[in-house]
Amino acid sequence: MQTRWMSLMESIANVIVGFVVAVIAQILVFPLFGMHPTVSQNLWIGLIFTAVSLVRSYLLRRGFEVLRTRQAARQPAQT
């Protein structure tokens, strides 16, 4: 069983790596579509999407933990 705190820590680590990858991808991909944001703008765009990703990841993980707990509670004890 994963605690809420560990769920949050895992999500943060995942999102930090995702942020770095996203900003690099933005810097490389945006110009292909005629967009030329500054490095600062790329960082802000990445930060906004990172915040959304962190909340999404945490809520999904907690939701699946609730489902797992409910399913385990319905299972008869096996001996």
N, C-alpha and C positions, 0 to 999 in steps of 0.2 A: 504494500500500500504506500502510495506517495503522499506525503503531507502537502498541505497548501503552500507552505513555505518553499519546499523543494520544487513544487510545480512552478512557482513564481521564479525561482532561481534558474531553472531549466529554460523557462520561457525567455528570461532576460538574456541569458547566454546565447540562445538561438537567435534572438532578435538583434543583438549586437553584431553577430557575424552577418546576419541578413542585411543590416544597415550598411556595412562596409561593402558587401557585394552589390547592393542596390545602387549606392552612389557611384561606384566604379562603372556599373552597367549603364547608368544614366549618362555619365560623362561620355561613354563610348557610343551609346545608341541614340540619344536625343538628336545629335547633329545629323544622323541619317534621315531624320524626319523633319529637318529644317528648323529644329529648336536649338537655340544656343544660350542656355542659361549660364550664369556665372557659377563659379565653384561654390560661392556662398548660397546661391539659389538652389543648386543641386543638393547641398547639405540640408537646407530647410525642407525641401521636397522629401528627401530621404527621411528626415526626422519626423515629419508628419505621418508618412506611411509606416514608419517604425512604431510610432505610438499606437496606430490603429492595429498593426500586427501584434504588438505585445498584448493588447486587450483581447483581441480575437483568440490568440493562442491560449492565454490563461483561461478565458471563459470556456473554450472548447475542452481543454484538459479537465477543468473542474466538472463540466457537464458529463464527460465520459466517466469520471470518477464516481459521480452520483449514480449513473447507470450501472456501473460495475458493482457498487455497494448494494443497490436494490436487487440486482440479479443474484448476488451472493446470499442475500437475506432470504430469497425465495427458494434457494436450493436446500434440500434436506441435508442434514449433517450426515457425512459418510464416515463409517467406522471400519 
